Each structure stands twice: as C-alpha cells, then as structure tokens.
Amino acid sequence: MARVDYTERIPNNVSLAENRRLLRALEEWQPRYLDWWREMGPEGFQARDVYLRTAISVDPQGWAHFDWVKMPDYRWGIFLAEPERGRTIAFGDNKGAPAWQDVPGEHRGTLRRLIVTQGDTEPASVEQQRHLGRTTPSLYDLRNLFQVNVEEGRHLWAMVYLLHAHFGRDGREEADALLQRRSGDSDKPRILGAFNERTPDWLSFFMFSFFTDRDGKYQLAALAESGFDPLSRTCRFMLTEEAHHMFVGEAGISRVVQKTCELMREHKTAEVSRYGGIDLAMIQRYLNFHFSVSLDLFGSEISTNAANFYTAGLKGRFEETKKTDDHLLREATYPVTCAEGGRIKVAEEPALTALNERLRDDYVADCQRGVDRWNAVIKRHGLDAELRLPHRGFHRAIGNFADLHVSPDGRVVSAAEWEAQRAAWLPTPADQAHVASLMTPVVEPGKFAGWIAPPARGINSQPVEFEYVKLSVRAGEEGRHG
C-alpha cells in the first residue's frame, strides 16, 4: 500500500477507487479547492514551473519525487502512514483497547472539532503568505515558499479526507467551510488567532515557519497518538512533510543572523540597518512577537478539554508511547507556571488538566534548541551578543498571563512600564518599515538579497545557483492560470 498510483485523478493510498461514494464526493470538492487555490494561493506565480517535491510513497525512504510543476497542476493527494498491525490505544480510559477504525459515536463531535481546527490552519497559512513571492530574496527561497504552500494545501486534503470519509453530511459541510473562511477576514476569519495575523515580509515568514509551524508539529504529534487510527496515520505522514517547513524557518533565520553578523564585523557596529541589514535587536523583537503568539496556540495552561481529550483516548502527549508512567494520569501532578501577588511562581497541578502546559514545555525546549543554533552562528563570528526566548508569560492573550504585563525576562510589570518598554520588546512601525524597505525581489539564479546569506547547499543535491523557479512564461499562460 505504500506506493501511490498517480494515474488516478486524486492520488491516494487509501484505495479510494473502491469507495465510489467517497470518490465522487471528493471529486466534487476538488474543483472548489482549485478555485480557492487560484484565488488565494501564491499571487502572480500560478503559471510558473517550480522545482517541487511530490509525495509518491509513505515509505520513510524515497517517499518524494522532485520535478518542475505548475502549482495548480500539483498532484495533491491523500496519504496515510502504513497501519500498525494490532495497534491499541496507548492512554486514557480506553488504554489497551484496539484502536478505532471508525469514529466512536460518543466522540463524534469532539473528533470532528479537532480535525476541523487542525484543518483550518492549513489553508490559512497559504492565505497569509500569498503575496510573499513578489518580494523574494532569491529563487531558492521562492521555491521553498511554494513547497511549503503546496504541502499546506495537501495537509488540507488530508483533513478533508477524514471529514468526508468518517463524518457524513456534517463532514462534507465542514470541508466546504474550510474553503470559505479567510485569514484576517472580519466576517469569516480563521479559527485560531495566529492564523489571522499578517505575514507581510520574509523575516515574518521565517519566524512563522520556525515558531508557528513548530506548534503544528506538536499538535500533529499529539493527534498522531490518537486512538482513532485514521487520524493517527494521517498525522504521522503529515509530520514527514512538516519537518521541511520548520527547516525553512530555522535555516532562513540562521541565514539572516549570519548576514547580520557579517555586516557587523565589516562595519564594526551593531546598527547594520543603515548598511541594508537587519539589526540583531530587531530580529529579537520579531522573535519575541512570533514566539508569544505561537505559545497561545497551545491554549490555557489548565484545560478540562485537554483532560477530556486524553481520558477519551482522542489526543495524547508528545511521544506518548515513549513515556514510562501509567498513561492514565489520575493521581499525577505537573508543574505549571503562573503568577500570584505580582510574582511568577510554579505550582503543582493535576497532570490531566495541565496537558496543554506539558505540550507547551516540549515546544519551548525545541524552540530553545533552534535559538541555541542561531547563537552558535553569532559566536562563530566572535560577537558578544545572543538571541533569547522571552518568558512564556510575555505578550500572552490566552491562559494564566492573559491579563498581565510580563517583561521578556519574566517580571510582572505595570501597564506604564509595559507601554514605556513596548518599543524595545516588540516590532515597532519603524522596524516594520525598515524590513519592508529591504523586500526588493532578487530573481537571478544564484543571487541573494543583501540582508540574507546564501544557504550552505541547494535542494535535492542541486547547486545553490540552480533555476528553482522558471520565471519565463509563454504568452497567454499567466492569464489561464491566474
């Protein structure tokens, strides 16, 4: 079952041809999806040939094929990881029972909500990034942007398949609604706040790919533990693709930091903005914003919903099966950061209701490893500076810190101090204007904008100067593809 038949209209490894009702339903949804893609996908590049990878297998080795393809012709499909023979539910009240192949009736509404919330993030990020191609720092980066975009589109397909296959009419209506909401729309916004934020420039895109897509990794990993086996298998394969999205973010920021360090050494100043770079202090402010917004995606520190998901066997912890506790958590506690009397403290809370915080802890530790690698770049240049994650209470809109002002170093401060220091802690209009001024497209193969360093190597063993996006187009093609 690992190989995918690409002669089918909807490539898949779920024997779609054997389920005519489901196949017809998805074939009816497909034109609406393509209409959404042409309206809300990458603006101005629909007719360009892009060097993209396409999934041809769910085998961990050799699962992807690389070739030029126009994005509207990309073979989006439905791929589930191989089933695990005899898989059982690993946690909660149903621990040890066979994994569900069909939706348990008592959990139907909850599972549908989990799938819709995850599915809604996928087209949202495409919408947020649709204008970025106009200001690309290189063809290499342009291709990476488009790779992320088409795979977010495929992840939407993955969730829509589950809705159509397992939730009947309600699922079909939810699948249609996923194409009707729009990022930032005042009437029909996307479900989660971070996916209604603007992504106006490439520094924001790299930060989003590192921080917000990393939240996606942890949410997918928790859903991959689900007792509902089709959801688990879907998320396990999505994680294979998600790794590239986080690489784009981490490597992109690393290259920005490297260029900044080179300019600092060349001009012997930390203020490299005047030389066409981005100051480390400005990078820090962008980091503060994107990290804090992404922390909110995990929800409140104490959550009965998270406890109920776990107890029911619907959503586990990160790497649930590697943990050595009883996987029930009825008597266990977990340390949770909170504020009391104007001070930050840590309190022991029931582990079941603290599951969001535990997942957030895993995420923060992962983010720190990335920041450590950026700081290693700074250190290699012999500079006395470092980037830091702000305190988890900084700039939060959800949970224990939503009504507090917390500084990046973890102090509860007054509203007056917050306003006085805001420009030092979060991107300012001047920061945004400077970054926007650098967003001049560079489209000659092998050339890069002056604010970002080239990558160490190209994609799929190709040279860095490879023509990753073919910008020449025959007369009339752009009009056909949008």
C-alpha positions in Angstrom: 0.0 0.0 0.0 3.0 2.3 0.3 3.2 3.3 -3.3 0.8 5.8 -4.8 -1.0 5.5 -8.1 -0.5 8.8 -9.9 -2.7 7.8 -12.8 -5.7 8.5 -10.5 -7.4 11.9 -10.5 -6.9 12.1 -6.7 -3.6 10.3 -5.9 -4.0 8.2 -2.8 -3.0 5.1 -0.9 -6.4 4.5 0.8 -8.0 2.5 -2.1 -10.2 5.4 -2.9 -11.3 3.8 -6.2 -13.0 1.0 -4.3 -15.3 3.5 -2.5 -17.3 5.1 -5.3 -19.4 7.3 -3.0 -16.4 8.8 -1.3 -14.5 9.2 -4.5 -17.4 11.1 -6.1 -17.7 13.4 -3.0 -14.0 14.3 -3.1 -14.1 14.8 -6.9 -16.9 17.3 -6.3 -14.9 19.1 -3.7 -11.7 19.2 -5.8 -12.9 21.9 -8.3 -13.8 24.1 -5.3 -10.4 23.6 -3.8 -8.7 24.5 -7.1 -10.9 27.7 -7.3 -9.7 28.6 -3.7 -6.1 27.9 -4.7 -6.3 30.1 -7.8 -7.9 32.9 -5.7 -5.9 32.6 -2.5 -2.7 30.7 -3.5 0.6 32.4 -4.4 -0.2 35.6 -6.2 1.3 36.0 -9.7 3.1 32.6 -9.9 0.4 30.2 -10.9 1.8 29.6 -14.4 5.4 29.3 -13.4 7.3 26.0 -13.3 8.6 25.3 -9.8 11.0 22.6 -8.7 8.8 20.9 -6.2 8.8 17.6 -4.3 5.7 15.4 -4.5 4.8 12.5 -2.3 4.9 9.2 -4.2 5.0 6.9 -1.2 4.7 6.8 2.6 7.8 4.8 2.9 10.3 6.8 5.1 13.0 6.2 2.4 12.4 7.5 -1.1 9.0 8.9 -0.4 9.4 12.1 -2.5 9.9 12.8 -6.2 11.3 16.2 -7.4 10.4 17.8 -10.7 9.2 21.1 -12.2 5.4 21.5 -12.0 3.0 24.4 -12.1 1.3 24.8 -8.7 -2.3 24.4 -9.9 -1.2 21.1 -11.5 0.4 19.8 -8.4 -0.8 16.3 -7.6 -2.4 16.9 -4.2 -3.5 13.6 -2.7 -4.4 11.6 0.3 -1.7 9.7 2.1 -1.9 7.8 5.4 1.1 6.2 7.1 1.2 2.4 7.0 -1.1 0.8 9.5 0.4 -0.8 12.6 -0.7 -4.4 13.0 -2.6 -4.9 16.3 -2.3 -1.2 17.3 -4.0 -0.4 20.6 -5.0 2.8 22.3 -2.0 3.8 24.4 -3.6 6.1 27.0 -6.7 7.2 28.9 -9.7 5.2 29.9 -9.6 3.0 26.8 -5.9 2.1 27.2 -5.2 -1.3 25.8 -8.3 -1.5 23.6 -8.0 -1.9 19.9 -7.5 1.4 18.1 -10.7 2.6 16.5 -11.0 2.3 12.7 -14.4 4.1 12.8 -15.5 7.1 14.7 -16.9 6.2 18.2 -20.3 7.7 18.3 -19.8 9.3 21.8 -16.8 11.1 20.5 -18.0 12.1 17.1 -18.5 15.9 17.8 -15.2 16.2 19.6 -13.2 14.4 16.9 -14.8 16.5 14.2 -13.8 19.7 16.1 -10.2 18.6 16.5 -9.9 17.7 12.8 -11.6 21.0 11.7 -9.4 23.1 13.9 -6.2 21.5 12.6 -7.5 21.6 9.0 -8.3 25.3 9.2 -4.7 26.2 9.9 -3.5 24.7 6.6 -5.2 27.0 4.1 -4.9 29.9 6.5 -1.1 29.9 6.2 -1.3 29.8 2.4 -3.5 32.8 2.5 -1.2 34.6 4.9 1.8 34.1 2.6 0.2 34.6 -0.8 1.9 37.9 -1.5 5.4 37.0 -0.5 6.6 35.8 -3.9 6.6 39.4 -5.1 9.5 40.2 -2.7 11.5 37.0 -2.7 15.2 37.3 -1.6 16.2 34.6 -4.1 14.8 31.8 -6.4 16.0 29.3 -3.8 13.8 30.9 -1.1 10.9 31.4 -3.6 10.9 27.7 -4.3 10.9 26.9 -0.5 8.0 29.2 0.0 6.0 27.4 -2.7 6.9 24.0 -1.4 5.5 25.0 2.0 2.4 26.3 0.3 1.6 23.2 -1.7 2.2 21.0 1.2 -0.1 23.0 3.4 -2.6 22.5 0.7 -2.0 18.8 0.8 -2.5 18.8 4.6 -5.9 20.4 4.0 -6.7 17.5 1.7 -5.6 15.1 4.5 -8.1 16.6 6.9 -10.9 16.9 4.3 -10.5 13.2 3.5 -11.1 12.4 7.2 -14.2 14.6 7.2 -15.7 13.1 4.1 -14.8 9.5 4.9 -16.0 9.4 8.5 -18.4 12.2 9.3 -21.1 12.1 6.6 -23.1 15.2 5.8 -21.6 17.2 8.7 -18.1 16.4 7.5 -18.9 17.5 3.9 -20.3 20.8 5.2 -17.2 21.3 7.4 -15.0 20.6 4.4 -16.8 23.2 2.4 -16.5 25.7 5.2 -12.7 25.2 5.3 -12.6 26.9 1.8 -15.0 29.7 2.8 -13.1 31.2 5.8 -10.3 33.6 5.0 -7.3 34.6 7.1 -7.9 38.1 8.6 -11.4 38.4 7.3 -13.6 40.4 9.7 -16.7 38.3 8.8 -15.3 34.8 8.3 -11.9 34.7 10.0 -9.8 31.6 10.5 -10.5 29.7 13.8 -7.2 30.4 15.6 -5.9 33.9 16.2 -2.3 33.4 15.0 -3.7 32.4 11.6 -5.4 35.8 11.2 -2.1 37.7 11.6 -0.5 39.3 8.6 2.8 37.8 7.1 3.9 41.0 5.4 7.6 40.2 4.8 10.1 37.4 4.7 11.5 37.9 8.2 8.0 37.3 9.4 7.6 34.3 7.1 10.8 32.7 8.5 9.7 33.4 12.1 6.2 31.9 11.3 7.8 28.8 9.7 10.0 28.3 12.7 7.6 29.1 15.6 4.1 28.6 14.3 4.8 25.6 12.1 6.6 24.1 15.1 3.4 24.4 17.1 1.9 22.5 14.2 4.5 19.8 14.7 3.5 19.3 18.4 -0.3 19.4 17.7 0.2 16.8 14.9 2.4 14.7 17.1 -0.3 14.7 19.9 -3.0 13.8 17.3 -0.7 11.1 15.9 -1.2 9.3 19.2 -5.0 9.3 18.8 -7.0 6.1 19.4 -8.8 7.0 16.2 -6.4 5.2 13.8 -7.2 7.1 10.5 -6.4 10.4 12.3 -3.2 8.9 13.8 -2.0 7.6 10.5 -2.8 10.8 8.7 -0.9 12.9 11.1 2.1 10.6 11.2 2.6 11.2 7.5 1.9 14.9 7.7 4.8 15.1 10.2 7.2 13.9 7.5 6.3 16.9 5.3 6.1 19.4 8.3 9.8 18.9 9.0 10.7 20.8 5.8 8.5 23.7 6.8 10.4 24.1 10.1 13.7 23.7 8.3 12.8 26.7 6.1 12.1 28.8 9.1 15.2 27.8 11.2 17.6 27.9 8.2 16.1 31.2 7.0 16.6 33.0 10.3 20.1 31.5 10.6 21.0 33.0 7.3 19.6 36.4 8.3 21.6 36.2 11.5 24.7 35.2 9.6 24.4 38.1 7.2 23.8 40.5 10.1 27.0 39.2 11.8 29.0 39.6 8.6 27.8 43.2 8.3 28.5 43.9 12.0 32.1 42.7 11.6 32.6 44.5 8.3 31.3 47.9 9.6 32.2 47.4 13.3 28.8 48.3 14.5 25.6 46.6 15.8 23.5 49.0 13.9 23.6 47.4 10.4 20.3 48.7 9.2 22.0 51.6 7.6 24.0 49.1 5.6 21.0 47.1 4.3 20.9 44.5 7.1 18.6 43.7 10.0 19.9 44.5 13.5 20.1 41.7 16.0 17.9 43.8 18.3 15.2 44.0 15.6 15.5 40.2 15.0 15.0 39.8 18.7 11.8 41.9 18.7 10.4 39.8 15.8 11.3 36.6 17.7 9.5 37.9 20.8 6.3 38.5 18.9 6.2 35.3 17.0 7.1 33.1 19.9 4.5 34.7 22.2 1.7 34.4 19.6 2.6 30.8 18.9 2.5 30.0 22.7 -1.1 31.0 22.7 -1.9 28.3 20.2 -1.5 25.6 22.9 -4.4 27.0 24.8 -4.8 27.7 28.5 -2.4 26.1 31.0 -5.2 24.4 32.8 -7.8 22.8 30.5 -10.6 20.4 31.1 -11.0 20.0 27.4 -7.4 18.7 27.1 -8.0 16.3 30.0 -11.2 15.0 28.4 -9.4 14.5 25.0 -6.7 12.5 26.8 -9.0 10.4 29.0 -11.2 9.5 26.0 -8.1 8.5 24.0 -8.5 11.1 21.3 -5.3 13.2 21.7 -2.2 12.1 23.6 1.0 13.7 24.7 4.1 14.3 22.6 5.8 10.9 22.1 3.2 9.3 24.4 4.3 5.7 23.8 7.9 6.6 24.9 6.7 7.8 28.3 7.1 5.4 31.3 4.2 6.5 33.5 0.8 4.7 33.7 -0.7 6.7 30.8 -3.7 7.4 32.9 -2.5 10.4 35.0 -5.4 10.2 37.5 -3.1 10.8 40.5 -0.2 12.5 38.8 0.7 16.2 39.1 2.7 18.5 36.8 4.4 21.9 37.4 2.6 24.8 35.9 3.9 28.4 35.7 1.6 31.1 36.9 1.5 34.5 38.6 0.4 35.3 42.1 0.7 38.5 44.0 2.7 40.2 41.3 5.3 37.4 41.1 5.9 34.5 38.8 5.8 31.1 40.5 5.4 27.4 39.7 2.6 25.4 41.2 1.8 21.7 41.0 -1.5 21.0 39.2 -3.3 17.8 38.2 -1.4 16.4 35.3 -4.6 15.7 33.3 -5.7 19.3 33.3 -2.1 20.5 32.7 -1.6 18.6 29.4 -1.5 21.8 27.3 1.3 23.1 29.5 3.2 19.9 29.2 3.0 20.1 25.4 4.0 23.7 25.6 7.0 22.8 27.6 8.1 20.3 24.9 7.6 23.0 22.4 9.6 25.6 24.3 12.5 23.2 24.7 12.5 22.5 21.0 12.4 26.2 20.2 15.4 26.8 22.6 17.5 24.3 20.6 16.9 26.3 17.5 17.8 29.6 19.2 21.0 27.9 20.5 21.9 27.1 16.9 21.4 30.7 15.9 23.5 31.8 18.8 26.3 29.4 17.6 26.3 31.4 14.4 26.8 34.6 16.3 29.6 33.0 18.4 31.4 31.8 15.4 31.7 35.4 14.3 33.3 36.3 17.6 30.5 38.7 18.6 29.3 39.4 22.2 25.6 39.0 21.6 22.8 36.4 21.8 19.2 35.9 21.0 16.8 34.7 23.7 13.4 33.3 24.0 11.2 35.7 26.1 9.5 34.4 29.2 6.4 32.3 28.5 4.2 34.9 30.2 5.4 37.7 27.8 2.7 39.2 25.5 0.2 36.4 26.1 -3.5 36.7 25.2 -4.6 33.3 26.5 -4.2 31.5 29.8 -2.6 32.4 33.1 -0.9 35.5 31.8 -3.6 36.9 29.5 -4.4 39.8 31.9 -0.9 40.6 33.0 2.0 42.6 31.7 5.1 40.4 31.8 8.6 41.5 30.6 10.7 39.3 28.4 12.9 38.5 31.4 9.9 37.3 33.4 8.9 40.2 35.6 5.3 41.3 36.2 5.4 45.0 35.3 2.9 47.8 35.5 0.9 49.0 32.5 3.0 52.2 32.5 6.3 50.3 32.3 4.9 48.0 29.6 4.0 50.9 27.4 7.3 52.6 28.1 9.2 49.5 27.1 7.0 48.1 24.3 9.1 49.6 21.5 12.2 47.7 23.0 10.3 44.4 23.2 8.1 44.1 20.2 8.4 45.2 16.5 7.8 48.9 16.0 6.4 50.6 13.0 9.9 51.8 12.2 11.1 48.1 12.4 8.4 47.1 10.0 9.1 49.9 7.6 12.8 49.1 7.5 12.2 45.4 6.9 9.6 46.3 4.2 12.2 48.6 2.6 14.5 45.6 2.2 11.9 43.4 0.4 13.2 44.0 -3.1 12.9 40.9 -5.3 16.1 39.1 -6.4 15.3 36.6 -9.1 18.6 35.9 -10.8 19.7 32.3 -10.2 22.4 32.1 -7.5 21.9 35.7 -6.4 20.6 36.7 -2.9 19.2 39.9 -1.3 21.7 41.8 0.8 20.0 41.1 4.1 20.3 37.3 3.9 23.2 34.9 3.4 23.1 32.1 0.8 22.4 28.6 2.0 25.3 26.2 2.5 23.8 23.8 -0.1 21.0 23.5 -2.6 17.9 21.4 -2.7 17.9 17.7 -3.6 21.7 17.8 -4.5 21.2 20.7 -6.9 23.6 23.6 -6.8 22.6 26.8 -5.0 22.5 28.6 -8.3 20.0 26.2 -9.8 17.0 27.7 -11.5 14.5 26.6 -8.9 11.6 28.6 -10.3 11.4 29.3 -14.1 10.1 32.8 -14.4 9.8 32.9 -18.1 6.2 32.1 -19.3 4.6 31.7 -22.7 2.2 34.3 -23.9 -1.3 33.8 -22.5 -0.3 31.2 -19.8 -0.5 33.6 -16.9 -4.0 34.6 -17.9 -5.1 31.0 -17.9 -3.6 30.1 -14.5 -4.1 33.3 -12.7 
